[in-house]
């Protein structure tokens, strides 16, 4: 049975071109980039080239790019690093109710250490209101961190509008762009951000490597102390092979972005329309238009998302119910709860995220098998009565 992989928001398969770019630094060119002999200089040269490439692809300069071990570390470095560096100026940080846990829990950690955290609500589509950001600012606000697009529901936030508000107040702005870099246009100046997180494995690069953009002049204390790597912003011998792979993956993704986005959007809309037309008591989560090209997030009333995933897996379809980082949790998604959904409906969520290899035939298979799976699970549910479901339905 051919597997249909529809969990690209969790991770993507590494492209062959990326692996080829990495191999030399896993074998012959294995030197430490901090060493002054030839193999070390070769590694440093490769890393410098990768840094230049990544910077240009997001509209930054090379010295503004800090390589990390992934998106979560980049988020932690941005938030904790700014909080530590600017604590004498203020202790107030603003975020949203639907942030990835790498941001949300980092803010909660800082709250335990004397910082004041404002968590902004979102509307029914998952959008943050820029006016709410402006209203929440105080004289001791040092940082606002709002994600570019949500990893579960795909809603794209008005980052540029928020950025203009914060630039007028000279308040630092961080965005978690892990889901958007390589998929939709990202330019740090156009977005008006001071810090931006990205991760290679979300755009067909290797796992275990990411980057944080830090605008020149932004004060940032390091999380990891030791050597002077990454201009004293992140100690430790760099993952040269991973960094080389990240740069090539991002270059390829940006080059294909327009074509891939249009292709995925067509298939996304076909999938959404097909499900909503054939399966009753179902709702689309996230903004219907301001959403990532490949994101589909649905709730099915009267069933549990975990059972739905297991049945899809038996049909060769890999999907998720939300963030991969919380796949073992029995709690409903904090993102869906923030939209105002009751627990019992949030539990019946399904996230299908498309990629560059997703085909129309794959979508046809999902539309063919999903109605039967949902019907089977509903008939097993004590909450469902086929004859009276209309009167019981909440969707």
Order of alpha helices (4+ residues) and beta strands (2+ residues): beta-alpha-alpha-beta-alpha-beta-alpha-beta-alpha-beta-alpha-beta-alpha-beta-beta-alpha-alpha-beta-beta-alpha-beta-alpha-alpha-beta-alpha-alpha
